[in-house]
Amino acid sequence: MMLRVAVLVLAQSVQAFVPSKLRPARALVTRHGRKPGVSDPNDLAAFVASAGSNLVVVDARNLDFEKEPGDEKAHELAPIATPPADTSYRPRAVNVPYQRDSESMDLSLIPAEWVEAAGGLENMPVITHCGGGGRGQKAKDYLLANGFKNVLNGGGPADAECWAKFGDK
């Protein structure tokens, strides 16, 4: 009985528990440690393949490490994309920091030619990320509230399984 309670508590902490049945163990493993809103690696892989050359990766991390100290560690794992785009390292990535204090982003940092090539904001496939997914989700929500329709949260370099699907884009 005690083991069953521990499993139920774990299931509730990782994802919603449905009283009529337990979710498969695989779901617990793939979601363990992933922040809320971060897409499944398989969904990211399919999204990247479907997006092709129109994919835009919005790096929501902040280069001001005094403002966002955690971004310095994430920057060491994977350098922050520099505006307008670091074509030598991540050709489809652009740094558009999510500003916690104003809960906003400067969307003018996204190259207009990328938006136009994708057929507009509502068609442009975007993956947001930060270090691990928290601000990546806030960035995704901000983009959706500002006319974007095709956005996933990819987590960030701290989530190696997700990062492997789009981190070089």
DSSP file with accessible surface (Angstrom, degrees, kcal/mol):
  #  RESIDUE AA STRUCTURE BP1 BP2  ACC     N-H-->O    O-->H-N    N-H-->O    O-->H-N    TCO  KAPPA ALPHA  PHI   PSI    X-CA   Y-CA   Z-CA
    1    1 A M     >        0   0  178      0, 0.0     4,-1.9     0, 0.0     5,-0.2   0.000 360.0 360.0 360.0 -40.6    0.0    0.0    0.0
    2    2 A M  H  >  +     0   0  166      1,-0.2     4,-2.1     2,-0.2     5,-0.2   0.902 360.0  51.6 -64.6 -39.6    2.8    2.5    0.8
    3    3 A L  H  > S+     0   0  137      2,-0.2     4,-2.3     1,-0.2    -1,-0.2   0.921 107.9  52.3 -62.5 -42.8    4.5    1.9   -2.6
    4    4 A R  H  > S+     0   0  149      1,-0.2     4,-2.4     2,-0.2    -2,-0.2   0.921 108.5  50.8 -61.7 -40.0    1.2    2.6   -4.4
    5    5 A V  H  X S+     0   0   72     -4,-1.9     4,-2.6     1,-0.2    -1,-0.2   0.928 109.1  51.2 -63.7 -42.5    0.8    5.9   -2.5
    6    6 A A  H  X S+     0   0   55     -4,-2.1     4,-2.4     1,-0.2    -1,-0.2   0.909 110.5  48.9 -62.3 -41.2    4.4    6.9   -3.5
    7    7 A V  H  X S+     0   0   61     -4,-2.3     4,-2.7     2,-0.2    -1,-0.2   0.926 111.6  49.4 -64.4 -42.1    3.6    6.1   -7.1
    8    8 A L  H  X S+     0   0   34     -4,-2.4     4,-2.4     2,-0.2    -2,-0.2   0.922 110.7  49.5 -64.7 -40.7    0.4    8.1   -7.0
    9    9 A V  H  X S+     0   0   83     -4,-2.6     4,-2.1     2,-0.2    -1,-0.2   0.936 111.9  49.0 -64.1 -43.5    2.2   11.1   -5.4
   10   10 A L  H  X S+     0   0   79     -4,-2.4     4,-1.8     1,-0.2     5,-0.3   0.939 110.4  51.1 -61.0 -44.7    4.9   11.0   -8.0
   11   11 A A  H  X S+     0   0   11     -4,-2.7     4,-2.4     1,-0.2    -1,-0.2   0.914 110.7  48.9 -60.6 -40.7    2.3   10.8  -10.8
   12   12 A Q  H  < S+     0   0  116     -4,-2.4    -1,-0.2     1,-0.2    -2,-0.2   0.875 111.2  49.4 -68.8 -34.5    0.5   13.8   -9.4
   13   13 A S  H  < S+     0   0   90     -4,-2.1    -1,-0.2    -5,-0.2    -2,-0.2   0.796 117.4  39.6 -76.1 -26.6    3.7   15.9   -9.1
   14   14 A V  H  < S-     0   0   35     -4,-1.8     2,-0.3     1,-0.3    -2,-0.2   0.872 132.0 -15.2 -90.7 -42.1    4.8   15.1  -12.7
   15   15 A Q  S  < S-     0   0   43     -4,-2.4    -1,-0.3    -5,-0.3    13,-0.0  -0.973  90.8 -62.8-156.4 165.3    1.5   15.4  -14.5
   16   16 A A        -     0   0   70     -2,-0.3     2,-0.5    -3,-0.1    -4,-0.1  -0.231  49.4-132.8 -56.8 136.5   -2.2   15.4  -13.7
   17   17 A F        -     0   0   53     -5,-0.1     5,-0.1     5,-0.1    -1,-0.1  -0.790   9.0-150.9 -92.9 128.4   -3.5   12.2  -12.1
   18   18 A V    >   -     0   0   46      3,-0.5     3,-1.6    -2,-0.5    -6,-0.0  -0.907   8.0-150.1 -99.6 111.7   -6.6   10.7  -13.5
   19   19 A P  T 3  S+     0   0  112      0, 0.0    -1,-0.1     0, 0.0     3,-0.1   0.809  90.4  59.5 -55.5 -32.8   -8.4    8.9  -10.7
   20   20 A S  T 3  S+     0   0  109      1,-0.1     2,-0.3    -3,-0.1    -3,-0.0   0.710 121.2   3.7 -73.8 -17.4  -10.1    6.3  -12.9
   21   21 A K  S <  S-     0   0  141     -3,-1.6    -3,-0.5     0, 0.0     2,-0.4  -0.990  72.4-112.2-159.6 156.3   -6.8    5.0  -14.2
   22   22 A L        -     0   0   79     -2,-0.3     3,-0.1    -5,-0.1    -5,-0.1  -0.723  37.6-117.1 -88.9 142.4   -3.0    5.4  -13.9
   23   23 A R        -     0   0   95     -2,-0.4     5,-0.1     1,-0.1    -1,-0.1  -0.416  44.8 -84.4 -72.3 155.1   -1.2    6.9  -16.8
   24   24 A P    >>  -     0   0   96      0, 0.0     4,-1.0     0, 0.0     3,-0.9  -0.264  34.1-119.6 -60.2 148.2    1.5    4.7  -18.4
   25   25 A A  H 3> S+     0   0   74      1,-0.2     4,-2.0     2,-0.2     3,-0.4   0.843 110.4  66.9 -58.7 -32.4    4.9    4.7  -16.8
   26   26 A R  H 3> S+     0   0  160      1,-0.2     4,-2.6     2,-0.2    -1,-0.2   0.900  96.1  55.0 -57.1 -40.1    6.4    6.0  -20.1
   27   27 A A  H <> S+     0   0   23     -3,-0.9     4,-1.4     1,-0.2    -1,-0.2   0.894 106.8  51.1 -62.8 -35.9    4.6    9.3  -19.6
   28   28 A L  H  X S+     0   0   30     -4,-1.0     4,-1.3    -3,-0.4    -1,-0.2   0.911 111.3  47.6 -67.5 -39.1    6.1    9.7  -16.2
   29   29 A V  H  < S+     0   0  111     -4,-2.0     3,-0.3     1,-0.2    -2,-0.2   0.940 112.0  47.3 -69.8 -44.3    9.6    9.1  -17.5
   30   30 A T  H  < S+     0   0   24     -4,-2.6    -1,-0.2     1,-0.2    -2,-0.2   0.791 118.5  41.2 -72.0 -23.2    9.4   11.5  -20.5
   31   31 A R  H >< S+     0   0   87     -4,-1.4     3,-1.8    -5,-0.2    -1,-0.2   0.618  83.5 118.4 -96.9 -14.6    7.9   14.3  -18.4
   32   32 A H  T 3< S+     0   0  131     -4,-1.3     3,-0.1    -3,-0.3   -18,-0.0  -0.308  90.5   0.1 -59.1 124.5   10.1   13.9  -15.3
   33   33 A G  T 3  S+     0   0   72      1,-0.3     2,-0.4    -2,-0.1    -1,-0.3   0.320  99.1 125.0  83.3 -11.1   12.1   17.0  -14.7
   34   34 A R    <   -     0   0   33     -3,-1.8    -1,-0.3     1,-0.1     3,-0.1  -0.671  64.0-117.7 -85.4 134.4   10.7   18.9  -17.7
   35   35 A K    >   -     0   0  105     97,-0.6     3,-1.9    -2,-0.4    -1,-0.1  -0.346  42.0 -83.2 -69.6 152.2    9.2   22.2  -16.9
   36   36 A P  T 3  S+     0   0  116      0, 0.0    -1,-0.1     0, 0.0   101,-0.1  -0.270 115.1  21.1 -56.8 135.0    5.5   22.8  -17.6
   37   37 A G  T 3  S+     0   0   39      1,-0.3   116,-0.5    -3,-0.1     2,-0.3   0.212  84.6 133.3  93.5 -15.6    4.7   23.7  -21.2
   38   38 A V  B <   -a  153   0A   4     -3,-1.9    -1,-0.3   116,-0.1   116,-0.2  -0.548  58.8-117.5 -71.4 131.4    8.0   22.3  -22.7
   39   39 A S        -     0   0   16    114,-3.1    -1,-0.1    -2,-0.3   113,-0.0  -0.275  27.1 -98.9 -69.6 153.8    7.2   20.2  -25.7
   40   40 A D     >  -     0   0   17      1,-0.1     4,-2.4     4,-0.0     3,-0.4  -0.440  32.3-120.2 -67.0 140.5    7.9   16.5  -26.0
   41   41 A P  H  > S+     0   0    1      0, 0.0     4,-2.4     0, 0.0     5,-0.2   0.860 113.9  53.5 -54.2 -36.8   11.1   15.8  -28.0
   42   42 A N  H  > S+     0   0   91      2,-0.2     4,-2.1     1,-0.2     5,-0.2   0.894 108.6  49.2 -66.9 -38.4    9.2   13.8  -30.6
   43   43 A D  H  > S+     0   0   95     -3,-0.4     4,-2.4     2,-0.2    -1,-0.2   0.896 111.0  50.7 -65.9 -39.2    6.8   16.8  -31.2
   44   44 A L  H  X S+     0   0    0     -4,-2.4     4,-2.8     2,-0.2     5,-0.2   0.924 108.9  51.0 -63.3 -43.8    9.8   19.1  -31.5
   45   45 A A  H  X S+     0   0   39     -4,-2.4     4,-2.3     1,-0.2    -2,-0.2   0.924 112.5  45.9 -60.4 -44.2   11.5   16.8  -34.1
   46   46 A A  H  X S+     0   0   63     -4,-2.1     4,-2.5     2,-0.2    -1,-0.2   0.899 112.6  51.3 -65.4 -39.6    8.3   16.7  -36.2
   47   47 A F  H  X S+     0   0   27     -4,-2.4     4,-2.5     2,-0.2    -2,-0.2   0.932 110.5  48.2 -63.2 -45.3    7.8   20.5  -35.9
   48   48 A V  H  X S+     0   0   19     -4,-2.8     4,-1.7     1,-0.2    -2,-0.2   0.927 112.8  48.2 -62.2 -45.1   11.4   21.1  -37.0
   49   49 A A  H  < S+     0   0   80     -4,-2.3    -1,-0.2    -5,-0.2    -2,-0.2   0.920 114.4  45.9 -62.7 -43.0   11.0   18.7  -40.0
   50   50 A S  H  < S+     0   0  109     -4,-2.5    -1,-0.2     1,-0.2    -2,-0.2   0.865 110.7  53.4 -67.7 -36.8    7.7   20.3  -41.0
   51   51 A A  H >< S+     0   0   13     -4,-2.5     3,-1.9    -5,-0.2    -1,-0.2   0.828  80.3 170.9 -70.9 -32.7    9.0   23.9  -40.6
   52   52 A G  G ><  -     0   0   46     -4,-1.7     3,-1.5     1,-0.3    -1,-0.2  -0.259  67.9 -10.1  57.3-136.8   12.0   23.4  -42.9
   53   53 A S  G 3  S+     0   0   99      1,-0.3    -1,-0.3     3,-0.0    -2,-0.1   0.551 129.7  68.6 -74.5  -6.3   13.9   26.6  -43.7
   54   54 A N  G <  S+     0   0   53     -3,-1.9    -1,-0.3    63,-0.1    -2,-0.2   0.511  70.4 122.8 -89.0  -4.1   11.2   28.8  -42.2
   55   55 A L    <   -     0   0    3     -3,-1.5     2,-0.4    -7,-0.2    71,-0.2  -0.315  43.0-165.8 -60.4 136.4   11.9   27.7  -38.7
   56   56 A V  E     -b  126   0A   0     69,-2.3    71,-2.3     2,-0.0     2,-0.6  -0.995   6.7-156.3-123.7 130.4   12.7   30.5  -36.3
   57   57 A V  E     -bc 127  93A   0     35,-3.3    37,-2.5    -2,-0.4     2,-0.8  -0.939   7.5-156.6-107.5 115.8   14.3   29.8  -32.9
   58   58 A V  E     -bc 128  94A   0     69,-2.6    71,-1.8    -2,-0.6     2,-0.8  -0.854   2.7-156.1 -97.6 110.6   13.6   32.6  -30.3
   59   59 A D  E     -bc 129  95A   0     35,-2.7    37,-2.0    -2,-0.8    71,-0.2  -0.779   8.4-172.6 -86.4 107.2   16.2   32.5  -27.6
   60   60 A A        +     0   0    0     69,-3.4    38,-2.0    -2,-0.8    70,-0.2   0.381  44.2 117.7 -87.9   6.7   14.5   34.3  -24.7
   61   61 A R        -     0   0    0     68,-0.3     2,-0.5    36,-0.2    -2,-0.1  -0.309  62.9-123.7 -73.4 159.9   17.6   34.4  -22.5
   62   62 A N        -     0   0   14      6,-0.1     6,-0.1     1,-0.1     9,-0.1  -0.890   6.0-152.9-110.5 130.0   19.1   37.7  -21.4
   63   63 A L  S    S+     0   0   77     -2,-0.5     2,-1.4     1,-0.1    -1,-0.1   0.623  81.7  89.3 -73.3 -12.8   22.7   38.7  -22.1
   64   64 A D    >>  -     0   0   80      1,-0.2     4,-1.9     2,-0.1     3,-0.8  -0.705  59.7-176.6 -85.1  91.0   22.6   40.9  -19.0
   65   65 A F  T 34 S+     0   0   50     -2,-1.4     7,-0.2     1,-0.3    -1,-0.2   0.699  78.0  62.1 -68.7 -18.2   23.7   38.2  -16.5
   66   66 A E  T 34 S+     0   0  181      1,-0.2    -1,-0.3     2,-0.1    -2,-0.1   0.873 109.4  41.8 -70.5 -34.7   23.3   40.6  -13.6
   67   67 A K  T <4 S+     0   0   90     -3,-0.8    -2,-0.2     1,-0.3    -1,-0.2   0.851 133.3  21.7 -77.1 -38.6   19.6   40.8  -14.4
   68   68 A E    >X  +     0   0   19     -4,-1.9     3,-1.6    -6,-0.1     4,-0.5  -0.716  69.5 177.4-131.4  79.5   19.3   37.0  -15.1
   69   69 A P  H >> S+     0   0   90      0, 0.0     3,-1.2     0, 0.0     4,-0.7   0.835  78.1  61.8 -56.7 -34.0   22.2   35.2  -13.3
   70   70 A G  H 3> S+     0   0   52      1,-0.3     4,-1.7     2,-0.2     3,-0.2   0.759  91.2  68.2 -65.1 -22.7   21.0   31.8  -14.4
   71   71 A D  H <> S+     0   0    2     -3,-1.6     4,-2.4     1,-0.2    -1,-0.3   0.778  89.0  64.3 -70.1 -22.9   21.5   32.7  -18.0
   72   72 A E  H <X S+     0   0   96     -3,-1.2     4,-1.5    -4,-0.5    -1,-0.2   0.941 104.5  45.0 -65.5 -43.0   25.2   32.8  -17.6
   73   73 A K  H  X S+     0   0  155     -4,-0.7     4,-1.4     1,-0.2     3,-0.2   0.931 114.7  48.0 -65.5 -43.7   25.4   29.1  -16.8
   74   74 A A  H  X S+     0   0    9     -4,-1.7     4,-2.4     1,-0.2    -1,-0.2   0.865 107.4  57.2 -64.8 -33.0   23.0   28.3  -19.7
   75   75 A H  H  < S+     0   0   58     -4,-2.4    -1,-0.2     1,-0.2    -2,-0.2   0.852 103.1  54.0 -65.9 -33.6   25.2   30.5  -21.9
   76   76 A E  H  < S+     0   0  146     -4,-1.5    -1,-0.2    -3,-0.2    -2,-0.2   0.863 110.2  47.0 -68.2 -34.6   28.2   28.3  -21.1
   77   77 A L  H  < S-     0   0  111     -4,-1.4    -2,-0.2     1,-0.3    -1,-0.2   0.901 138.1  -1.2 -69.9 -43.3   26.2   25.2  -22.2
   78   78 A A  S  < S-     0   0    0     -4,-2.4    -1,-0.3    -5,-0.1    -2,-0.1  -0.898  85.7-114.7-151.5 115.1   25.1   26.9  -25.4
   79   79 A P        -     0   0   57      0, 0.0     2,-0.2     0, 0.0    -3,-0.1  -0.196  37.4-104.8 -55.2 141.7   26.0   30.5  -26.4
   80   80 A I        -     0   0    3      1,-0.1     2,-0.1    -9,-0.1    15,-0.1  -0.458  38.2-107.5 -67.3 134.5   23.1   32.9  -26.6
   81   81 A A        -     0   0    0     -2,-0.2    -1,-0.1    13,-0.1    13,-0.1  -0.443  36.4-137.1 -62.0 132.2   22.1   33.7  -30.2
   82   82 A T        -     0   0   64     -2,-0.1    11,-0.1    12,-0.1    -1,-0.1  -0.773  37.4 -63.7 -98.8 141.4   23.2   37.3  -30.9
   83   83 A P  S    S+     0   0   67      0, 0.0     2,-0.1     0, 0.0    11,-0.1  -0.332 114.1   9.3 -67.2 150.1   21.0   39.7  -32.8
   84   84 A P  S    S-     0   0   88      0, 0.0     2,-0.3     0, 0.0    -3,-0.0  -0.903 131.1 -48.1 -75.6 -27.8   19.9   39.7  -35.5
   85   85 A A        -     0   0   22      9,-0.1     2,-1.3    -2,-0.1     9,-0.2  -0.906  36.3-131.7-165.1 139.4   21.1   36.1  -36.0
   86   86 A D  B >>  +E   90   0B  36      7,-0.7     4,-2.0     4,-0.5     3,-1.0  -0.727  29.0 178.7 -93.0  87.8   24.4   34.3  -35.4
   87   87 A T  T 34 S+     0   0  109     -2,-1.3    -1,-0.2     1,-0.2     5,-0.0   0.676  73.4  61.3 -69.8 -14.5   24.6   32.6  -38.8
   88   88 A S  T 34 S+     0   0  109      2,-0.2    -1,-0.2    -3,-0.1    -2,-0.1   0.777 123.3  14.1 -81.5 -24.7   27.9   31.0  -37.9
   89   89 A Y  T <4 S+     0   0   86     -3,-1.0    -2,-0.2     1,-0.1    -8,-0.0   0.784 141.9  11.5-115.3 -52.6   26.5   29.0  -35.0
   90   90 A R  B ><  -E   86   0B   0     -4,-2.0     3,-1.9     3,-0.1    -4,-0.5  -0.774  64.3-173.2-133.7  86.9   22.7   28.9  -35.1
   91   91 A P  T 3  S+     0   0   60      0, 0.0    -4,-0.1     0, 0.0    78,-0.1   0.696  84.0  40.2 -62.3 -21.8   21.5   30.3  -38.4
   92   92 A R  T 3  S+     0   0   50     -6,-0.1   -35,-3.3    76,-0.1     2,-0.4   0.157  96.0 100.0-113.2  19.4   17.8   30.4  -37.5
   93   93 A A  E <   -c   57   0A   0     -3,-1.9    -7,-0.7   -37,-0.2     2,-0.4  -0.846  44.5-178.8-108.8 143.2   18.1   31.6  -33.9
   94   94 A V  E     -c   58   0A   0    -37,-2.5   -35,-2.7    -2,-0.4     2,-0.7  -0.998  28.4-123.1-138.9 138.9   17.6   35.2  -32.7
   95   95 A N  E     +c   59   0A   7     -2,-0.4   -35,-0.2   -37,-0.2   -37,-0.1  -0.763  38.1 160.2 -86.0 113.1   18.0   36.5  -29.2
   96   96 A V        -     0   0    0    -37,-2.0   -34,-0.1    -2,-0.7    -2,-0.0  -0.807  32.7-145.2-129.4  84.8   14.7   38.2  -28.1
   97   97 A P        -     0   0   15      0, 0.0     2,-0.6     0, 0.0     9,-0.4  -0.246   7.8-129.8 -59.1 138.5   14.9   38.3  -24.3
   98   98 A Y        -     0   0   15    -38,-2.0     2,-0.8     7,-0.1     7,-0.2  -0.812  23.1-143.6 -84.0 120.6   11.8   37.8  -22.3
   99   99 A Q  B  >> -F  104   0C  45      5,-3.1     4,-1.4    -2,-0.6     5,-1.3  -0.797  12.4-166.6 -91.1 108.5   11.8   40.8  -19.8
  100  100 A R  T  45S+     0   0  119     -2,-0.8    -1,-0.2     1,-0.2    -2,-0.0   0.880  84.7  57.4 -61.3 -39.6   10.4   39.6  -16.5
  101  101 A D  T  45S+     0   0  120      1,-0.2    -1,-0.2     2,-0.1    -2,-0.0   0.885 123.2  22.7 -64.3 -37.9   10.0   43.1  -15.1
  102  102 A S  T  45S-     0   0   68      2,-0.2    -1,-0.2    -3,-0.1    -2,-0.2   0.449  98.2-131.0-105.1  -2.2    7.8   44.3  -18.0
  103  103 A E  T  <5S+     0   0  134     -4,-1.4     2,-0.3     1,-0.2    -3,-0.2   0.920  70.3 110.1  49.7  50.1    6.5   40.8  -19.0
  104  104 A S  B   < -F   99   0C  35     -5,-1.3    -5,-3.1    -7,-0.0     2,-0.3  -0.893  55.8-146.7-146.1 172.7    7.4   41.7  -22.6
  105  105 A M        -     0   0    9     -2,-0.3     2,-1.3    -7,-0.2    -7,-0.1  -0.985  27.5-119.1-141.7 148.2    9.7   41.1  -25.6
  106  106 A D    >   -     0   0   87     -9,-0.4     3,-1.8    -2,-0.3     4,-0.2  -0.724  30.4-176.3 -89.3  92.2   11.0   43.4  -28.3
  107  107 A L  G >  S+     0   0   43     -2,-1.3     3,-1.7     1,-0.3    -1,-0.2   0.661  71.3  79.1 -69.1 -12.8    9.5   41.6  -31.3
  108  108 A S  G 3  S+     0   0   96      1,-0.3    -1,-0.3    -3,-0.1     4,-0.2   0.663  79.2  72.8 -68.2 -12.3   11.3   44.0  -33.7
  109  109 A L  G <  S+     0   0   55     -3,-1.8    -1,-0.3     2,-0.1    -2,-0.2   0.675  74.7  92.2 -74.7 -17.0   14.4   41.9  -33.1
  110  110 A I  S <  S-     0   0    9     -3,-1.7     5,-0.1    -4,-0.2   -25,-0.1  -0.682  96.2-106.5 -77.7 121.1   13.0   39.1  -35.2
  111  111 A P    >>  -     0   0   12      0, 0.0     4,-1.5     0, 0.0     3,-1.0  -0.266  19.9-141.6 -54.6 126.4   14.2   39.7  -38.7
  112  112 A A  H 3> S+     0   0   71      1,-0.3     4,-2.8     2,-0.2     5,-0.2   0.842 100.5  60.7 -58.0 -34.3   11.4   41.0  -40.9
  113  113 A E  H 3> S+     0   0  125      1,-0.2     4,-2.4     2,-0.2    -1,-0.3   0.830 102.5  52.0 -66.7 -29.6   12.6   38.9  -43.9
  114  114 A W  H <> S+     0   0   27     -3,-1.0     4,-1.5     2,-0.2    -1,-0.2   0.912 110.6  47.5 -69.6 -41.5   12.1   35.8  -41.8
  115  115 A V  H  <>S+     0   0   29     -4,-1.5     5,-2.7     2,-0.2     4,-0.5   0.944 114.6  46.4 -63.4 -46.7    8.5   36.8  -41.0
  116  116 A E  H ><5S+     0   0  157     -4,-2.8     3,-1.5     1,-0.2    -2,-0.2   0.922 109.5  53.5 -63.5 -43.5    7.8   37.6  -44.7
  117  117 A A  H 3<5S+     0   0   68     -4,-2.4    -1,-0.2     1,-0.3    -2,-0.2   0.827 108.5  51.0 -62.2 -31.0    9.4   34.4  -46.0
  118  118 A A  T 3<5S-     0   0   13     -4,-1.5    -1,-0.3    -3,-0.2    -2,-0.2   0.528 121.9-105.9 -85.1  -5.9    7.2   32.3  -43.7
  119  119 A G  T < 5S-     0   0   42     -3,-1.5    -3,-0.2    -4,-0.5     3,-0.2   0.733  74.9 -45.5  88.3  23.2    4.0   34.1  -44.9
  120  120 A G  S >><S-     0   0   17     -5,-2.7     4,-1.7    -6,-0.2     3,-1.0  -0.260  76.7 -63.4 107.6 167.2    3.5   36.3  -41.8
  121  121 A L  T 34 S+     0   0   57      1,-0.2    28,-0.8     2,-0.2    29,-0.5   0.866 127.2  56.0 -55.8 -43.1    3.5   35.9  -38.0
  122  122 A E  T 34 S+     0   0   98     26,-0.2    -1,-0.2     1,-0.2    -2,-0.1   0.741 115.4  37.8 -69.0 -19.9    0.5   33.5  -37.9
  123  123 A N  T <4 S+     0   0   91     -3,-1.0    -1,-0.2    -8,-0.1    -2,-0.2   0.659  87.5 108.7-100.6 -20.3    2.3   31.1  -40.3
  124  124 A M     <  -     0   0    0     -4,-1.7     2,-0.5    -3,-0.1    26,-0.5  -0.417  67.3-133.7 -67.6 122.2    5.9   31.4  -39.0
  125  125 A P        -     0   0    8      0, 0.0   -69,-2.3     0, 0.0     2,-0.4  -0.654  32.2-177.7 -77.9 122.4    7.0   28.2  -37.1
  126  126 A V  E     -bd  56 151A   0     24,-2.6    26,-2.4    -2,-0.5     2,-0.5  -0.974  21.9-165.7-127.3 134.5    8.7   29.3  -33.9
  127  127 A I  E     -bd  57 152A   0    -71,-2.3   -69,-2.6    -2,-0.4     2,-0.3  -0.988  16.3-159.5-112.9 123.8   10.4   27.4  -31.1
  128  128 A T  E     +bd  58 153A   0     24,-2.8    26,-3.4    -2,-0.5    27,-0.4  -0.702  17.9 163.5 -95.7 153.9   11.1   29.5  -28.0
  129  129 A H  E     +b   59   0A   0    -71,-1.8   -69,-3.4    -2,-0.3   -68,-0.3  -0.985  19.2 175.0-160.1 161.8   13.6   28.5  -25.4
  130  130 A C        -     0   0    4     25,-2.4    28,-0.1    -2,-0.3   -69,-0.1  -0.328  68.6 -55.0-134.0-133.5   15.6   29.8  -22.4
  131  131 A G  S    S-     0   0   13     25,-0.2    27,-2.6    -2,-0.2    28,-0.4   0.888 126.6 -10.5 -80.9 -40.0   17.9   27.8  -20.2
  132  132 A G  S    S-     0   0   17     23,-0.2   -97,-0.6    26,-0.2    24,-0.3   0.454 106.6 -82.7-141.2  -6.8   15.4   25.1  -19.2
  133  133 A G  S  > S+     0   0    0     22,-0.6     4,-1.8   -99,-0.1    22,-0.2   0.239  95.2 102.3 127.5 -17.7   11.9   26.2  -20.3
  134  134 A G  H  > S+     0   0   29      2,-0.2     4,-1.6     1,-0.2     3,-0.2   0.983  97.9  29.5 -64.3 -56.5   10.3   28.5  -17.7
  135  135 A R  H  > S+     0   0   13      1,-0.2     4,-3.1     2,-0.2     5,-0.2   0.791 113.7  66.4 -73.4 -24.5   10.9   31.8  -19.6
  136  136 A G  H  > S+     0   0    0      2,-0.2     4,-2.3     1,-0.2    -1,-0.2   0.903 103.5  46.4 -59.6 -38.1   10.6   29.8  -22.9
  137  137 A Q  H  X S+     0   0   37     -4,-1.8     4,-2.7    -3,-0.2    -2,-0.2   0.913 111.5  50.0 -70.2 -41.1    6.9   29.2  -21.9
  138  138 A K  H  X S+     0   0   95     -4,-1.6     4,-2.3     2,-0.2    -2,-0.2   0.911 111.8  49.4 -63.1 -39.3    6.5   32.9  -21.0
  139  139 A A  H  X S+     0   0    0     -4,-3.1     4,-2.7     2,-0.2    -2,-0.2   0.918 110.3  50.3 -64.7 -43.0    8.0   33.8  -24.4
  140  140 A K  H  X S+     0   0   42     -4,-2.3     4,-2.7    -5,-0.2    -2,-0.2   0.946 111.4  48.0 -59.3 -48.3    5.6   31.4  -26.1
  141  141 A D  H  X S+     0   0   83     -4,-2.7     4,-2.0     1,-0.2    -1,-0.2   0.903 111.7  50.6 -60.5 -40.0    2.6   32.8  -24.3
  142  142 A Y  H  X S+     0   0   54     -4,-2.3     4,-0.7     2,-0.2    -1,-0.2   0.929 110.8  48.1 -64.8 -44.6    3.7   36.4  -25.2
  143  143 A L  H ><>S+     0   0    0     -4,-2.7     5,-2.2     1,-0.2     3,-1.2   0.929 110.8  50.9 -62.2 -44.2    4.2   35.5  -28.9
  144  144 A L  H ><5S+     0   0   65     -4,-2.7     3,-1.0     1,-0.3    -1,-0.2   0.883 109.0  51.6 -61.6 -35.6    0.7   33.8  -29.0
  145  145 A A  H 3<5S+     0   0   83     -4,-2.0    -1,-0.3     1,-0.2    -2,-0.2   0.623 109.1  53.9 -75.2 -11.0   -0.8   36.9  -27.4
  146  146 A N  T <<5S-     0   0   69     -3,-1.2    -1,-0.2    -4,-0.7    -2,-0.2  -0.083 130.5 -77.3-119.6  33.6    0.8   39.0  -30.1
  147  147 A G  T < 5S+     0   0   26     -3,-1.0     2,-0.2     1,-0.3    -3,-0.2   0.280  88.5 125.6 100.4 -11.2   -0.3   37.4  -33.3
  148  148 A F      < +     0   0    3     -5,-2.2    -1,-0.3    -6,-0.2   -26,-0.2  -0.577  26.3 173.3 -79.2 145.8    1.9   34.3  -33.6
  149  149 A K        +     0   0  144    -28,-0.8     2,-0.5   -25,-0.2   -27,-0.1   0.519  63.9  61.9-126.8 -13.2    0.0   31.0  -34.0
  150  150 A N  S    S+     0   0   63    -26,-0.5   -24,-2.6   -29,-0.5     2,-0.4  -0.648  71.3 136.7-123.2  70.9    2.6   28.3  -34.7
  151  151 A V  E     - d   0 126A  11     -2,-0.5     2,-0.3   -26,-0.2   -24,-0.2  -0.966  26.8-178.0-129.7 134.7    4.8   28.3  -31.5
  152  152 A L  E     - d   0 127A  36    -26,-2.4   -24,-2.8    -2,-0.4     2,-0.6  -0.940  27.3-127.0-122.9 152.6    6.3   25.5  -29.4
  153  153 A N  E     -ad  38 128A   0   -116,-0.5  -114,-3.1    -2,-0.3   -24,-0.2  -0.879  21.0-172.9 -96.5 118.2    8.4   25.8  -26.2
  154  154 A G        -     0   0    0    -26,-3.4     2,-1.1    -2,-0.6   -25,-0.2   0.423  27.1-135.5 -93.0   1.6   11.6   23.8  -26.7
  155  155 A G        -     0   0    0    -27,-0.4   -25,-2.4   -22,-0.2   -22,-0.6  -0.695  37.1-104.7  84.6-102.3   12.9   24.1  -23.1
  156  156 A G    >   -     0   0    0     -2,-1.1     3,-2.1   -24,-0.3     7,-0.5  -0.960  45.2 -52.0 161.1-175.9   16.6   24.9  -23.5
  157  157 A P  T 3  S+     0   0   14      0, 0.0   -25,-0.2     0, 0.0   -26,-0.1   0.738 122.6  68.0 -62.4 -20.1   20.1   23.5  -23.3
  158  158 A A  T 3  S+     0   0   74    -27,-2.6     2,-0.9     1,-0.2   -26,-0.2   0.737  94.0  62.2 -69.9 -19.6   19.4   22.2  -19.8
  159  159 A D  S <> S-     0   0   23     -3,-2.1     4,-3.0   -28,-0.4     3,-0.4  -0.780  71.4-178.3-105.2  84.5   17.0   19.7  -21.4
  160  160 A A  H  > S+     0   0   75     -2,-0.9     4,-2.1     1,-0.2    -1,-0.2   0.830  76.2  57.6 -57.2 -36.2   19.4   17.8  -23.5
  161  161 A E  H  4 S+     0   0  103      2,-0.2     4,-0.3     1,-0.2    -1,-0.2   0.925 115.5  35.6 -64.5 -42.6   16.8   15.5  -25.0
  162  162 A C  H >> S+     0   0    0     -3,-0.4     3,-1.9     1,-0.2     4,-0.7   0.921 113.7  57.7 -73.4 -44.7   14.8   18.5  -26.4
  163  163 A W  H >X S+     0   0   39     -4,-3.0     4,-3.4    -7,-0.5     3,-1.1   0.858  96.6  64.1 -56.7 -34.4   17.8   20.6  -27.2
  164  164 A A  H 3< S+     0   0   76     -4,-2.1    -1,-0.3     1,-0.2    -2,-0.2   0.755  98.6  56.5 -61.8 -22.3   19.1   17.8  -29.5
  165  165 A K  H <4 S-     0   0   77     -3,-1.9    -1,-0.2    -4,-0.3    -2,-0.2   0.737 132.1  -1.3 -83.5 -24.5   16.1   18.4  -31.7
  166  166 A F  H X< S+     0   0    0     -3,-1.1     3,-2.3    -4,-0.7    -2,-0.2   0.468  94.0 106.6-144.6  -4.7   16.6   22.1  -32.5
  167  167 A G  T 3< S+     0   0    4     -4,-3.4    -3,-0.1     1,-0.3    -4,-0.1   0.690  84.4  51.3 -62.0 -17.6   19.6   23.5  -30.7
  168  168 A D  T 3         0   0  100     -5,-0.3    -1,-0.3    -4,-0.1   -76,-0.1   0.399 360.0 360.0 -98.4   5.3   21.7   23.7  -33.8
  169  169 A K    <         0   0   69     -3,-2.3    -3,-0.1   -79,-0.2  -113,-0.0  -0.488 360.0 360.0 -87.0 360.0   19.1   25.6  -35.8
